[in-house]
């Protein structure tokens, strides 16, 4: 896992696509997060990803086991044999690594949870707004506001630099205001 001011999330982009969901560093970070909760064998970890993302993401065994082997090789996870299965648990070095990258882990979790809610919303909105809101916690006006922002930005993709700067200023102020309320509620990963 890398360090520095640029987070894993910022380097890889802001969306989970239909293809590869995580790079190797991100998958290892998420595995450390799950192992910090409790030790597990590979199949349990796959199920944890699936449950957290409500079916959006379940790493294949061909992706998961090499990532676990890498964590073990880097002394970030410890392995104990339990019959035919290997049980993985986070090591003290892994806990320290997770602590150092707590913000990245939190963002990855937020992406997975967001993807799960987005899938639920799309599935249930055709049924009823009430069902979609109840399942996701998202209000229709929240979704409408997000779409309105996208619609407002689209015609400005060919704007000149002055207009782009004006729009960037508006968006940066809005992001800062949103971030201030989020930062007050998101310290759960920093304390272990």
One Martini backbone bead per residue (centre of mass of N, CA, C, O) as a GRO file, in nm:
protein
  192
    1UNK     BB    1   0.099   0.034   0.018
    2UNK     BB    2   0.055   0.361  -0.005
    3UNK     BB    3   0.175   0.689   0.033
    4UNK     BB    4   0.060   1.007   0.107
    5UNK     BB    5  -0.147   1.260  -0.004
    6UNK     BB    6  -0.246   1.061  -0.213
    7UNK     BB    7  -0.501   0.875  -0.249
    8UNK     BB    8  -0.625   0.594  -0.368
    9UNK     BB    9  -0.886   0.716  -0.474
   10UNK     BB   10  -0.774   0.956  -0.636
   11UNK     BB   11  -0.597   0.779  -0.831
   12UNK     BB   12  -0.850   0.587  -0.945
   13UNK     BB   13  -1.098   0.739  -0.879
   14UNK     BB   14  -1.470   0.777  -0.819
   15UNK     BB   15  -1.550   0.488  -0.944
   16UNK     BB   16  -1.747   0.206  -0.985
   17UNK     BB   17  -1.725  -0.027  -1.206
   18UNK     BB   18  -1.809  -0.311  -1.395
   19UNK     BB   19  -1.542  -0.402  -1.342
   20UNK     BB   20  -1.296  -0.337  -1.172
   21UNK     BB   21  -1.305  -0.239  -0.834
   22UNK     BB   22  -1.003  -0.309  -0.743
   23UNK     BB   23  -0.707  -0.276  -0.646
   24UNK     BB   24  -0.467  -0.425  -0.469
   25UNK     BB   25  -0.453  -0.219  -0.235
   26UNK     BB   26  -0.758  -0.200  -0.180
   27UNK     BB   27  -0.814  -0.494  -0.119
   28UNK     BB   28  -0.618  -0.515   0.118
   29UNK     BB   29  -0.754  -0.298   0.290
   30UNK     BB   30  -1.027  -0.439   0.313
   31UNK     BB   31  -0.922  -0.695   0.442
   32UNK     BB   32  -0.818  -0.558   0.694
   33UNK     BB   33  -1.088  -0.455   0.787
   34UNK     BB   34  -1.222  -0.733   0.821
   35UNK     BB   35  -0.996  -0.854   1.010
   36UNK     BB   36  -1.041  -0.646   1.237
   37UNK     BB   37  -1.314  -0.758   1.320
   38UNK     BB   38  -1.234  -1.064   1.213
   39UNK     BB   39  -1.156  -1.359   1.161
   40UNK     BB   40  -1.092  -1.546   0.843
   41UNK     BB   41  -1.185  -1.699   0.567
   42UNK     BB   42  -1.219  -1.663   0.238
   43UNK     BB   43  -1.526  -1.715   0.212
   44UNK     BB   44  -1.608  -1.512   0.430
   45UNK     BB   45  -1.494  -1.263   0.283
   46UNK     BB   46  -1.671  -1.279   0.037
   47UNK     BB   47  -1.936  -1.250   0.200
   48UNK     BB   48  -1.876  -0.971   0.318
   49UNK     BB   49  -1.871  -0.818   0.057
   50UNK     BB   50  -2.155  -0.898  -0.033
   51UNK     BB   51  -2.308  -0.780   0.211
   52UNK     BB   52  -2.209  -0.485   0.205
   53UNK     BB   53  -2.296  -0.464  -0.124
   54UNK     BB   54  -2.547  -0.629  -0.200
   55UNK     BB   55  -2.395  -0.789  -0.457
   56UNK     BB   56  -2.188  -0.602  -0.611
   57UNK     BB   57  -1.934  -0.742  -0.442
   58UNK     BB   58  -1.730  -1.040  -0.526
   59UNK     BB   59  -1.459  -1.186  -0.492
   60UNK     BB   60  -1.262  -1.391  -0.627
   61UNK     BB   61  -1.048  -1.639  -0.558
   62UNK     BB   62  -0.831  -1.534  -0.774
   63UNK     BB   63  -0.811  -1.258  -0.603
   64UNK     BB   64  -0.811  -1.310  -0.295
   65UNK     BB   65  -0.573  -1.511  -0.232
   66UNK     BB   66  -0.338  -1.333  -0.331
   67UNK     BB   67  -0.397  -1.102  -0.133
   68UNK     BB   68  -0.355  -1.270   0.124
   69UNK     BB   69  -0.065  -1.357   0.058
   70UNK     BB   70   0.045  -1.069   0.059
   71UNK     BB   71  -0.022  -1.004   0.351
   72UNK     BB   72   0.152  -1.230   0.467
   73UNK     BB   73   0.427  -1.148   0.332
   74UNK     BB   74   0.395  -0.849   0.486
   75UNK     BB   75   0.285  -0.898   0.785
   76UNK     BB   76  -0.048  -0.819   0.795
   77UNK     BB   77  -0.101  -1.131   0.818
   78UNK     BB   78  -0.230  -1.420   0.972
   79UNK     BB   79  -0.192  -1.785   0.975
   80UNK     BB   80  -0.429  -2.053   1.031
   81UNK     BB   81  -0.489  -2.377   1.060
   82UNK     BB   82  -0.825  -2.534   0.977
   83UNK     BB   83  -0.773  -2.788   0.847
   84UNK     BB   84  -0.829  -2.699   0.514
   85UNK     BB   85  -0.820  -2.421   0.634
   86UNK     BB   86  -0.754  -2.074   0.629
   87UNK     BB   87  -0.692  -1.848   0.889
   88UNK     BB   88  -0.737  -1.501   0.913
   89UNK     BB   89  -0.539  -1.235   1.064
   90UNK     BB   90  -0.454  -0.957   1.204
   91UNK     BB   91  -0.182  -0.776   1.252
   92UNK     BB   92  -0.012  -0.531   1.395
   93UNK     BB   93   0.083  -0.419   1.120
   94UNK     BB   94  -0.201  -0.417   0.993
   95UNK     BB   95  -0.327  -0.222   1.195
   96UNK     BB   96  -0.136   0.009   1.127
   97UNK     BB   97  -0.203   0.028   0.827
   98UNK     BB   98  -0.501   0.089   0.869
   99UNK     BB   99  -0.462   0.345   1.033
  100UNK     BB  100  -0.303   0.503   0.808
  101UNK     BB  101  -0.571   0.422   0.600
  102UNK     BB  102  -0.856   0.510   0.706
  103UNK     BB  103  -0.970   0.699   0.487
  104UNK     BB  104  -0.962   0.496   0.256
  105UNK     BB  105  -1.143   0.283   0.387
  106UNK     BB  106  -1.389   0.464   0.418
  107UNK     BB  107  -1.428   0.520   0.114
  108UNK     BB  108  -1.463   0.230   0.021
  109UNK     BB  109  -1.713   0.176   0.188
  110UNK     BB  110  -1.883   0.400   0.067
  111UNK     BB  111  -1.883   0.288  -0.220
  112UNK     BB  112  -2.019   0.018  -0.161
  113UNK     BB  113  -2.274   0.132  -0.028
  114UNK     BB  114  -2.359   0.308  -0.265
  115UNK     BB  115  -2.388   0.086  -0.476
  116UNK     BB  116  -2.608  -0.066  -0.326
  117UNK     BB  117  -2.816   0.165  -0.317
  118UNK     BB  118  -2.833   0.218  -0.619
  119UNK     BB  119  -2.943  -0.059  -0.691
  120UNK     BB  120  -3.194  -0.045  -0.516
  121UNK     BB  121  -3.321   0.205  -0.633
  122UNK     BB  122  -3.347   0.107  -0.929
  123UNK     BB  123  -3.526  -0.138  -0.852
  124UNK     BB  124  -3.760   0.025  -0.669
  125UNK     BB  125  -3.867   0.282  -0.823
  126UNK     BB  126  -4.075   0.132  -1.006
  127UNK     BB  127  -4.255   0.065  -0.769
  128UNK     BB  128  -4.152   0.294  -0.540
  129UNK     BB  129  -4.051   0.556  -0.354
  130UNK     BB  130  -4.097   0.436  -0.075
  131UNK     BB  131  -3.931   0.177  -0.114
  132UNK     BB  132  -3.662   0.314  -0.188
  133UNK     BB  133  -3.638   0.485   0.070
  134UNK     BB  134  -3.651   0.258   0.279
  135UNK     BB  135  -3.403   0.088   0.171
  136UNK     BB  136  -3.185   0.350   0.150
  137UNK     BB  137  -3.264   0.655   0.272
  138UNK     BB  138  -3.341   0.800   0.015
  139UNK     BB  139  -3.445   1.084  -0.113
  140UNK     BB  140  -3.581   1.206  -0.391
  141UNK     BB  141  -3.441   1.492  -0.367
  142UNK     BB  142  -3.156   1.384  -0.366
  143UNK     BB  143  -3.159   1.258  -0.646
  144UNK     BB  144  -3.252   1.510  -0.801
  145UNK     BB  145  -3.010   1.689  -0.724
  146UNK     BB  146  -2.792   1.516  -0.856
  147UNK     BB  147  -2.913   1.529  -1.142
  148UNK     BB  148  -2.916   1.838  -1.168
  149UNK     BB  149  -2.613   1.871  -1.159
  150UNK     BB  150  -2.544   1.705  -1.406
  151UNK     BB  151  -2.723   1.872  -1.602
  152UNK     BB  152  -2.576   2.147  -1.549
  153UNK     BB  153  -2.283   2.050  -1.645
  154UNK     BB  154  -2.296   1.939  -1.934
  155UNK     BB  155  -2.309   2.217  -2.110
  156UNK     BB  156  -2.001   2.297  -1.977
  157UNK     BB  157  -1.773   2.119  -2.122
  158UNK     BB  158  -1.709   2.379  -2.343
  159UNK     BB  159  -1.605   2.584  -2.167
  160UNK     BB  160  -1.436   2.824  -2.058
  161UNK     BB  161  -1.216   2.908  -1.815
  162UNK     BB  162  -1.390   3.109  -1.660
  163UNK     BB  163  -1.638   2.925  -1.626
  164UNK     BB  164  -1.491   2.689  -1.491
  165UNK     BB  165  -1.402   2.851  -1.242
  166UNK     BB  166  -1.680   2.930  -1.143
  167UNK     BB  167  -1.786   2.640  -1.107
  168UNK     BB  168  -1.562   2.536  -0.924
  169UNK     BB  169  -1.623   2.726  -0.689
  170UNK     BB  170  -1.905   2.626  -0.630
  171UNK     BB  171  -1.829   2.325  -0.584
  172UNK     BB  172  -1.621   2.369  -0.359
  173UNK     BB  173  -1.816   2.497  -0.157
  174UNK     BB  174  -2.016   2.264  -0.144
  175UNK     BB  175  -1.815   2.043  -0.062
  176UNK     BB  176  -1.725   2.176   0.201
  177UNK     BB  177  -2.001   2.179   0.338
  178UNK     BB  178  -2.045   1.875   0.327
  179UNK     BB  179  -1.778   1.785   0.464
  180UNK     BB  180  -1.826   1.912   0.744
  181UNK     BB  181  -2.058   1.715   0.822
  182UNK     BB  182  -1.903   1.451   0.772
  183UNK     BB  183  -1.650   1.489   0.960
  184UNK     BB  184  -1.823   1.483   1.231
  185UNK     BB  185  -1.913   1.152   1.161
  186UNK     BB  186  -1.598   1.016   1.065
  187UNK     BB  187  -1.416   0.852   1.324
  188UNK     BB  188  -1.432   0.526   1.336
  189UNK     BB  189  -1.136   0.442   1.212
  190UNK     BB  190  -0.937   0.593   1.425
  191UNK     BB  191  -1.058   0.379   1.628
  192UNK     BB  192  -0.946   0.060   1.796
   0.00000   0.00000   0.00000
